[in-house]
Amino acid sequence: MKNPVSTYRVQLSPNYTFEDLDAIIDYLNEFGISTVYSAPFFQAREGSTHGYDITNPFQINKQIGKLDMFRRISKKMQQKNMSWLQDIVPNHMAFDGDNIWIQDIFELGPDSAHYNFFDIDWKESGKVMAPFLGSPLEEVIRNRELQLKVSKSGFSITYFDHEYFAAARSYASILGKELGGKWEEKFWNFSGENENWQELKEYFLREYDKEPEFRNKVNQRLEEINASEENLKEILKEQFFLPAHWKQTEKEINYRRFFTINDLICLRMEDREVFESYHRFILQLCEENLIQGLRIDHIDGLFDPKGYLEWLREKLGPDFYITIEKILEWDEKLPVHWPVEGTSGYGFLATVNQLLTNQKSEEKFTEVYQTLNPRHGDYHKLVYEQKRFILEERMGGEYNNLWKMALEHELLEEEEDNRKALGAFLAAFPVYRIYPEEYPLRKRQKKIIDAAFEAAKDHQPGLQEQLETIRNIFLGEAKKDREHMLRFLQRCQQFTGPLAAKGVEDTTFYIFNELISHNEVGDSPENFGLSIEGFHKRMQGRMEDFPLSINATATHDTKRGEDSRMRLNVLSETEQEWFENVQKWKEIAKTIRKDAAVPDSNEEYFIYQMLVGAWPYSGEPGEEFLERSTAYLQKVLREAKENSSWAAPNEEYEKKVYTFLKDLLNSSEFRNSFQPFIEKVAVYGAVKSLSQSLLKITAPGIPDVYQGTELWDLSYVDPDNRRPVDYDLRKKYLSEITAVSPEGLQKELENLKEDYSSGKIKMYCLHRALSARKEMPELFEDGEYLPLEVQGEMGTGIIAFARALNDKVTLVVAPAMVVDIFHEDLRVKDLPKELMVKLPDRLKGTFKNVFSGRDFSSEALVVQDLFTDFPVALLTRNT
């Protein structure tokens, strides 16, 4: 198996192409990266910046590059012993006129080979909703915003920049009898079952193109149809899609979509024919050895994730690297029988984030936050309420479909209390989903269903009887058809994941602001800190179950930059000073507010944390910072859905919040108060970031660097984290780092600390650690994970462990708590000499510090000495 040693995530897009990537391959190799980890690069919607809205899975996005260019890059990488990990999207495609399968379905309906490829319920109307209208259909037709047009692709129904192919069966009606001639007979009698539609259409279009008289008649006919509401409605009746107002999906929908995004339509990947068709090109690239690993996006959307992965493993063989995007709750484990190497890293991010948070300040943060925001003091209640809101107000169509399924299978009686109980049960699921394959369920699956039942009962005590009925159905213990019960449970599990994502990550995380570093994908504000012992235990479990999972600290989906989180975690070590400052800033804000009620207390507290996380390392925030922060605040306010929302934007309220931020940043009194505090927090946050970086590279798992984050990353959520990366600067820094001689190393380390704001110190940490890992890949892939004891009163704030394989040993020592260990210039304080790392006899010897080049004896691993040259230590045993 060719496993990655380390990965570097790149967001290939029209703004960052194969040519751009080719220009940094040498840099990545020298930096210490073994594997390019690419965002989806298949043909996507025009201008897509993320690649998850695929329109054609059989070709590379022409705006990114051509297959020949990819082959050249692959050859170049393999010469450097580098590999490629590709993100793929089996759950959904773009619901778009450019989607090759959608086009075929809209033209041929049931005669299309792809008619059942998408998760569409055709039964009721024979049409799929196309919810791309900004107003109800009647109004759109009345305003002549919906038009029938002809182009080189044939007839289509257009609405602004939306374009959908007209059904083959409607061509005869579009042309009308008056056009006469051969077309009347051909189109009236056309049958997709036994004729080649493309040939017939192309024949028609050639005549339209070459015969001016015929073209004029067709154009005149289109004008007549577009001028008549009744004529257009008659043409729409013959289509296989029904144009609808986008808000209609909040109550009614007949296809499965990705989360609540109408223009991402889901595939029936549980159908082997769909699987084979969709993966044809992907597997070709793997067989050609252009791709050496796959990352599977949104595995939870699939009806049968395990079955899908088994099919994929069957195609790729036992030695191909496969990882999945899976968000696990804090105590949840990935099923060990799944044929994958692990997950894409959110769990690791959460573990490190919690380790670097001071548990001891939880009580103080809870107390103060409940005073600041008493309405949202109960996190679990808030989560439940927001999931119910999303289910009823944003996913009402999906909710209604599940209810109808329960009735059709005669699992529930048609009573409103039963319907309410179903919603309560779905909202109470403590994890994204379970993976039921058969009855009886596994012990852990039963435990999760029981936990959901208890939570739902707590929130809806009046529905206990109905909830018990649903629990028995889910458990397969009701006196109902077992096949129907299992199918219903499996179907429900395709929606509990999106419900959690929208209700928690995309709503609650923008409301509950106690310490926003934990409002993060994979993490949760439900937890507040993790002990050293707890970290060791989780890493030992990781080593045992999925040692090749990715260790991520930033992704395209994270809510804020990885170094922003570390700054915010510093607040947990300076809680008294933090809350005193917040009170001071609130008093200053009173003098500059235009509206005493806007922003509200919760939003204001969020803004102070936002500024701590994003304030530039040097200089004062300028116009660009204000623009980025304003754009971010718009997303925050609308995702929270309290004083504004995407569905009903309150732009007046939003503008008042933006004005508040601008006035705050322009206030000399605020800046003079804020600046000394942020300078201190930035230094301590930098030390935590170095710990995070080192742990990512040395703990069990495959370290991943998100594009550009080899320097400081203070970005906001996407699209802010997809801004252009200055690789010329990074190349310059790396060349300076690699040019340092052993004799000049001590001076360079001092320079790195003095100039820490440039981020070069982070690059140095990552480069040295990645290089060490690259030199000893077997040690970090297969070596034991051995917790080490740090003796002394302050030892509970320092993480230490060894990785050992045969005679090779590395030691990792990093501060989890930093304020009591370092000065405000990154230099270590005078620490007690008894603060030492203790080694068992089997690990003893002499060691060299990878960062400083200094030698250490296992008898004298004094923490102060380890941190004198550099704030973290990685030692390799001399052999």
N, C-alpha and C positions, 0 to 999 in steps of 0.2 A: 504494500500500500504506500503510495506517495502522499504522505500527510503534509500539510503546510507546517512550516516551522514558525512562520509569522505571516500575517496578512495585512494588506493595506487597502482599505475600501475606497474606491473611486466612483463618483457619480457621473458616469458617461452620459452625455446629453448633447444637443446641438451646440451648447456652450462649452463643452469639453469633449473633444472628439478623439478618435484613435491617434490622430497626428499629435494632439496635445499629450496624450498618454505616452506615445513613443518617445517624446522628448524628456520624460522623467524616469524611464526604465533604468538607465545607468545609475541615476541618483538613488532610486529605491533600492537597488541591489547593494550599493555602497552603504546606504543607511542601515541595512541589515534585514531587509524584507525578502521573504522567499516567494510570496504569492500575491498576485494582484487579485483583489476581491471586488468584482465589478457589479454595479447596479444593472438591472435588466437592460440589454442593448438591442432587443428585437424591435421590429418596426412598431412604433407607437403613434399615438395621436400627434398630429403636426405640432412641433414646438415643445413637446413634452420634456420637462426638466428632470423627471424622476424615472420614467420608463415603465411604470406599473400599469399604464393604460395601453396595453398592447392591442394593435389592430391586425397584425400579421405575424404569427409565431414562426414563419418559414423563411424569414429573411432578416438580416441585420438592418437596423434603422439607417436609412440612407443619409440622414443628417449627422450620424455619428461616423460612418465610414463604410467601406466595402469589405467583403469577405477576404479578398486578396490582401488587404492591409492588415486584417486580423491575423492572417496566416504569417505575414512577415513579422509582426510583433511577437507572435507565439514562438516562431523559430528563434528570434533574437533572445527571448526570455529563456527558452530551453537551453540555449548555449551557455547561459549564466546559471543553469540549474534552478530556474524559477518556474513557477506554475501559475495556473489560472483557476480561480473559484468563481463560478457564475451564479448569480441570483436569477431564479426563474419564478414565474407567476402562474401556477396551475389552477388557482381558484377562480380567476376572473379575467375578462378582457374589456376593452373599451366598448361601451354601447354607443357606437359611432358609425356614421355613414361610410367610413373608410375601412371598417371591419370586414374582412373578406367573407367570413361566415355569415355575418348579419346581412350583408348584401345578398348573398345567395338565398337566405331564408326569406327575406322580404320580397324577392322576385318569384321564388318558386313555392314558398309555403311548405306544405306536407311533402311535396315532390323533391324538396331539397335534401341532399344527403346529410345536411347539417341541422335538420329541423329539430332534432332532439338533443343537440349538443349542449344547449344552454338550459339552465334550470328555470324553465318557463312552464307555467300551467296553461296549456292551450285549450283545456276542456271546455271552459265556459263560453268563450267568444270566438275561439280560433284566431285571436289576435293577441299580440304582446303589447302591453302599454309602452309608449314612447314618451316618457314624461320630460320633454324638453321645452315645453311652452311656458312663457312667462305669465300667461293669463289663461282663463278657461277657453276651451276649443271654440265655442260659439263666438266669443269675443275676438279671438284671433282670426277666424274666418271673416267675420264682419269687417275687421280692419284690414283685410286683404294682406295679412302678414304671412299667411301660408300660401305658397305658390307651387303650381305644377310647372316644371321646367324640363328642357331637353338639353342634353350635353353629349359628349363623346361616349359617355357611359350609358346613355339611354334616358328614359323618362325618370324623373325623381320628384319627390315632394320636398320642398325646401322651406326652412324657417330661419331667416337670417343666415348664420353660417352653419346651421344644421342641414344635412342633406341625406335623404333616405330613398333608396331605389324603389320605384313603383313595381307593383306585382305584374308578372307576365300576363296574368289573366285580365288585367285592367287595360292593356294596350289597345284592345279592340274598342273598348268604351272611350278611351282617350281620343283615338283617331276618329271614331264615329263612322256611321254608314256612308256619309256623304263623300268621304275620301275614296271609297269604292276600290275597284281594281283588286289586284292580287292580295293586298295587305288585309282586306276585309276577311277573305277566306282563311288566310294563314293564321291570323291572330284569333279569330273567333273559334277556330277549330284546334288551336294549339293545346297540346297536352304534354306536361313536363315529364310524364311517365315514359314516353316513347320518342321524344324528340329532343334535339340538342338546342337548348334555349340560346346559348351563347352564339351559335352559328346564325340562328334566325335573327337575333337582335343585331348582330354585326351586319348582316345582309340589309336589314332595314336602315341602319345608320349610314351605310355606304350610299344608299340611294338618297337619303336625307342630305348627305354632304354633297353629292354630285349633281342632283337635280334641283335647280332653283325653284321651279314651279311647285314641285312636291314639298320642298322645304317651306315655301311661303304658305302653302295650305296647312301644313302641320303647325306652323307658328301662329297662324290665324286661329286655328282650332284651340290652341293653348290659351290664347287671349280670351276667347269666348268662355272657356271653362273657368279661368281665373276671375273673370268679371261676374260670374254667377255663383252665388253662395250655394244654391241648390245643386248645380252641376258639379261643383267641387266636392260637396258632401257625397254625391253619388259615386264619384271616383274614390273617395276615402273608404267607402263601404267595401270596395273590392280589394283593399290593401290587407296585408297580414300584420299590420301594426296600427295602433290607435293613438294618434297624437293626444297628449294629455298635459294639463297644468302640472308643473313639478310638485306643487304642494299636495296634489291628490295622493301621492304615494305615502303620505303621512297617515292615511286612513285606508288606502286600498292599493294593492300591487299584485301583479301576477307573475313576477319573476324574482329570483333571488339576486340581490345586489351586494356589493362589497360595503359593509357597514351601512351607512345611510346615503351612500353616493349613488345617485340615480344613473349616472353615465358609466358605471362599472358593473357589467352584467356577469353573473357567475356561471361557471361551466359545470356540467354533470360529469365530473372527473371519475366518479365511481363506475361509469360505463367504460368498458375496456376499449371500445371503438374510439371514444373520445380521447382516452389516454394515449392510444397508439397514434392517432392523428395529430394531437397537439404536440407530442414529444418527438415527432419525426426528425425535424431539423436539429433540435437540441441534442438528440442522441447521435446524430450524424457528426456534430462538432466534437462530441465526446469520443466517438469511435476514431475520428481522425486525430485524436490526441491534441486537439486545440484547447480543450477544457479538461482539467484534471479533478475538478470538484464541483458540486452543486449545492447551493443554498436554496431551500424551498420556502418561498414566501407564504405566509398565512396558512399554515398547515391546518389550523383549527377551522377553516372554512369548508374543508372537504368533508363529505359524508362519512368516508371511511379512511382516515389518515393512515392507519396501519396497513390496510390493503393497498393503498396507493404506494406507500414506501416499499412494500414487498414487490410490487410490480416493477418499480424503478430499480430496486436492487437486483431483481432478476435480469433486467436489461443490462445493467452496468457491471455486474459481478461483485464479488465479496470485498474486493480491495479498492473500490472507488470511494473517495471521500464525500459523504453526504451529511449536511447539517441542516437544521430546520429552524425557521423563525417560530419560536414558541415562548409565550409569556407564562411563566409559572408563578403562582402565589408563593409566599415566603416559605411555607412548609410543604409545598407540593413538589412531587418528583416526576420527572419524565419517565414514561413507561420503559422499563429496562429491556423489554422484549422487542422494541421497535428497532428495525435494522438501520440505525443511523449512528453517526459518530457523536452527535450531541446537538446543542442548540446554538443560535447565533449570538448569544452573549448577554442578554438582559439580566439573567440571574446573577452572573458574575458582577455586573455593574452594580446591582443592588447590594450585593454582599460587601463589596469594597466601600461603597457609599455609606453603608451602615457602620462598618468598622471605623471609619474616619469621622464619626459623629459621637459626641460625648453623651453617653447614656445618662450621666448624673444630672444633666440639666433638663431632662424630660419634664419633671414636675413643674419647674419654673416656667418653661415654655407653654405647657398646658394651661397653667394658672393665668398667665398674662394674656394668652390668646383668647381664652374664654371671656376675659374682661373686654378685650378689644372687639370680639365678634361672638357674643353670646348666642346668636341665632344658629351658628354653625359649630357649636362646641362639640357635639356628638358626631364623630366621624362616621361610625357605622350607620347611624340613622340617615346621615346625609347621603351616603353611598346608596342606600336602599331607595331613598326618595328620588334621587337622580336617575337611577336605573328604571324606576317606575315611570318617571317623566319621559324618558327616552322611549320606553316600550309603548306608551300610550300616545305620545304626541309626535314622535319622530319615526317610530317603527310600528305604527298602528296597523299598517298593511300586513307586515309580517305576523304580528300578533293575531290579527283576524284570520290569516291563513292557517295558523296552528290551531286556532279554535275550531275552524271549519273541519280540519283534519280529524280532530278529536271527535267531532260529531259524526262525520262520515264513517269513521271506524267504530262507532257506537261505544266509545270509551267513556264519554261524559254525556250527561243529559243537558238539554238546552235550557240552562238556568243562568241568570246573570251572576249569581254567587259562584258558580263553577268557573265562569269566565274570569271573574276577579281573582279567584284562587289560583288559576293557571298563571296569570300575570304576576301574582305575589310570589309564587314558587320560582318562576324564571328569574325574577329580580333578586331573589335571595340566594342564588347559587354562589358559593364562596370561591369558586375557581372559574376560569374561562369556560371549561367544559370537561365532561368525562368522555370516554371512548367505549361505549357499550358494543360488544360484538355478539353476545349471546346471553341468554338467561341460564342459570342464575348469574347475577353480576358478581364481579370481584369484590372482596371485602372492602377495599378502599373506595370503590365506586359507591357501594351501599352507604358507607360512612359519609360521603359527600352529599348524597341525596338526603340522608337523615339530617345533616347539618343545615341544608337548604330548607327542609321542612320546619325545623326548630326556629330558624330565623324568620321564615314567613309567618309562622304561628305567633311569634313575638310581636311582629308588626301588624298582623291581622288576626287577633284572637277570636274575632267573631266568625272566622271562616275555618275553624279547626276541622270540622267534619269534612268539608270539601277538600281541604289540604291533605287530609289523611287518604282520601280517595285517590288524589293525584299521586301521592307518594307510593301507594300500592300499585298504581299503573306503571310508574317509572321503575319500580322494583320488579315488575313482572309478577306481582303477587295478587293482583285483582282478578276477579272471576271474569276475565275478558279474553279475547283471542290473543294468544301470546305473540304471534307474529305481528299483529297490529300494534300491540303495546310496545314491542321493541322498535318497530319502525317509527312510531310516534316519538319515543325517547330519542332515537338517533336524529330524527329531524329537528327536534327541539334543541339538540346540542349544536346544531349549525347556527343557532341564533343566540345562545347564551354568551358566546364569545363576543360577537359584535355588540351585544347589549352591555357587556362589561366594558369593552373598549370605549364605547360612546358615553356610557353613564359614569364611568370612573375616570379613565385617562383624559377624555375630551370634555368632561363637565366638572366632576368633583375636584379634579386636580387644578382647576382654575378658580375654585371657590374656597377650598380649605387651605389656608395659607400659614399654618403654624410654623413650619420651616420648609420652604419650598424646594430645597435641594432634594427632598424625598418625594416630591410630586413628579415622579419620573417613571418612564416605561420600564416595567419589571420591578420597580421599587414601590413603596407605599408609605404615606405619612402615618399609617397605622402602626408602624414600627419606629422606634427612636433609639438607634444605636445598637451595636453588636460588640460583645466582649471579644478579647483576643482568643479565649478558649472557644467561643462560638464560631469564630472565623476558622480556626484550625479544624474543628469538627466538620464544617461545611466543605472545606478543601479536601479532607480525607474521604468524605462521601463522594465528592466529585472525582477524585482519583480512582475510586473503586468502580463507579458506575459509568461515567462519561469523561474520561481524561482528555479527550480530543475536542471537547466543546470549545467554542470560541470565547476568549476573554475580551469582551468589549467594554469600553468606558465612554464611547460616543458613537452614535449611529445617525443615519439620516432621519430617524424618528425621535431622537431624544429631545426632551423639552427645553434643555439649555446646555451650553457647552460644558465639557467635563471639568474645566478649571473654574467655571462659575460655581458649580456644585461644591467644589472644595472650599472656595471662599465662604459660601453660605454655611458650610459645616463648621467653619471657624467660629461662627456666632454661638455655636453650642458650647464653646470653650470660654467665651467672653460674655456670657448671658447677662450679667449685671450691667456691664458697660453698654451692651447692645440695647437693652430695654431703657436705660437712662437716656441714651441718645435718641431712641425712637420718640420718647416723650418730649425731648427738647425740640426735635424736628417737627413734631405735631404742633407745638406752640408757635414755632416760626411759620409754619404753613397757615396758621389761622390769620396771620397778618397779610398773606398774599392771595388767599382764596377769593375767587369771584363768586362762588356759591358755597355756602357753608355745608351743604349736603352732598356735594359732588367734588371728588370721589367720596364714597362712603368709607367708614372706618376700616373695613376689611380690604378694600381696594387701595387705600392709602398705605396700609401696612405692607401690602404686596409691592407697591411701588418702591418703598425703601429697600426691600429685599432685592427687587429687580435691579436697582441701582448698585447695590453692593456686588451683585454677581457680574454686572456688565461694565462697570466704570473702567475706562481705559487705564492701563498700567502707568502711562506717562501722559502729561498734558491734561487739559480740561476737556470734557466732552463738547464737541462742536455740533455743527448743523447735521452732519451725517449721523451722529449718534442720536440726535433728537428724532430724525426721520425714521431710523431703524426702530427706535424705542416706541415711537408713535404707532408704527405699523404693527409692532408686537402687541401693544396695548389694545389695539382694535381686535386682534385675534383673542386676547385674554378676555376682554369684555363680552365678546360674542359667544365664545365657547362656554363661558360661565352661565350665560342665558338668564342672568338676574336683572340687569339694567339695560341690556341690549342683547341681540342675538343675530345669527345669520338669517334666520327666517323672518325676523321683524327688527331690522336695525334701528336703534334709537340714536341717530346721528347727532342730534343736539346734545344728548347726554355725553356721547363719546367726545365731542369737541370740547366740552367742559373739562373732561379728564385730561385731554391733550394739553389744554391751556394750563391746567394745574401743573402738569409735568414741566412745561416750558417755563412757567413762572418760577417754579422751584429751582430749576437749573440756572435761571438768570438771577437768582437771589444770592447776593454776596454773603449774606448772613448764613444762609443754608450751606453754601459751598465752604465757607470758613469753618463751619462746624463739622461738615461731612468729610472734608479732605483728610484731616489727621487720622480719623477713624479708618477710612478706606485704605490709606497707605499702610497702616498696621495690618489690617485684615488681608490685604493683597500679599504681603510678605508671608504671613502664616499660611495663607491659601496656597501659595507657591510650594511651600514645603509639603503640604498635604498632597499636592499634585504630583510631586516627585515620588512620594510614597505610593500613590495610586499607580503611577507609571511603572515603577519597579515591580509591584505586586502583580500587575497585569502580565508582565513578561516572564516572571519566575514561578508563579503559582500554577497548579495543574490546569491545562487548557492551552489553546492556541492564541497568542496575543494578537490583537487587531488594532491598527491605528487608522482612525477615520481621516479622510483626506484633509491635510493641512494642520492637523492637531499635534504634529510634532513640535509646533510652537504653541504659545498660549491660545486657548480656545474659550472665548467669552461670548460666543454667539447665542442668539435666541433660537427658538424653535424654527423649523423649516418655514419658509425658504431662506431664512437668514443664515442657516448653517450650510447653505449651498452657494454662498458667494464665491467669486473667483479666488483661487489660492495663488499667492505670490511664490512660485517655485524658484524663481531666480534668487530671491532672498534666501530661501532654504538651501539651495545648492551652495550659495556663498558661505553660509554658516557652516554647512557640513564640511566643505573644503578647508575652512579655517580650523575646525575641530580635528579633522584627520591629519592636519599638518603639524599639530603640536608634538614636539619631541618629549621624551621622558624627562629631560632636564628642565624643560619649560612648563611641565604639567602643573606644578604647584602654583605658579604665577597665573596660569590659565584658569585654575579653579577659583582663585581669588577674583579674577576678572569676571568670571561667570556669575559669582555671587553679587558683586558690585553692580553688574549690568543685568541683573535677573529679569528686569522688566522687558527685555528684548525677547525672552523666551528661549534664548540659546541654551540656557542651563537645562531646560526640559529636553531639548533635542540631544544634548550631550548625554543625559541620563538614559534616554531611550536608545540612542545609538550604541553606547557602550554595553548596555544590557542585552540588546538584540544581537550584537556581534558575539557576545559570550554564548548566547543561546544557539546561534548559528554554528559555532565551533563545537558545541556539545549537544546536538539535537536529541540524541538517545537519552541523555541524562534528564532533560526536561520533559521528554515525552513519556519515558518509562520509569524514571527514577522515583524512589520512595519520597513521600512528603512527610517530613519529620518535624513536629512542633518542638521548639526550643524554649527553655525556661529563661526568662530575664529576671535575674535576682535584684532585689532592692525595692524600696518603697514605690518608686516611680515606674517599676517594671510593667504594671498593668496598662501603661500607655504606649508600650513598644512591642511591635510584632516581630518575631524572629522564628525562622524555620530553616531547615536544610532540605536540599534535594540530593539524594544519594543513589548511585548506581555503581556496583562493584567498587573500584577504588576511587571513583570520581565523586567529589563532594563540593557543593556550593552552599554558602550560607547567605541568607537574606535577613537584613536587619533594617527596619524602617519605623519611624515614629507614626503612631496613630493619633496621639495627642501631641500638640506642638508648642502651645503657648508657654508651658513651664520648662521646655527643653531648649528653645531657641530665642536668641535676641531678635530685635526687629530689623536686623541686617543679614539674616540667614546664618549667623554664627552661633555655634552651640554655647550654651551657658555653662558655668562651672557646676558640674553634676557630681553627685556622690561617687566616689571611686568604687563603692560596692555595687553600683549599678552595672551589672555585667551579664553577658550572655554565657550561659553554662552549657557545655557540650558533653554528651555521653562519650565514653572511651572510644567507641568505634569510629567516631567522627574526628577525633583529635589529630593534630598535625600543625603544619605551618600553612598560612593562607596569604593570598595576595588580594588586595582590594581592587576590583576592576575599575573603580572610578578614580582612585588616587594613586594606584601603583604601590602603595605601602604594604609592607609585610606585617603579618600579625601572628602571634602564637595563640594556640587554642587555650593556653593557660591564662591569657590576659586580654580577653575580649571585652575591654572596658567601653561602655557605650559612648562616653565623652570622646575617647580616642577614635572610635569608629566614625563619629560624626564631625570630627574636627575639620577635615578637608572638604567633606561633602555631606549634605543633610541625610543621605541614605547610604547604605553599604551593601555591596554584593561582593562576596569573597569566594575565591576558588582555591581549593586545596592544592598545594604544590605536590607534584608526584616525582 
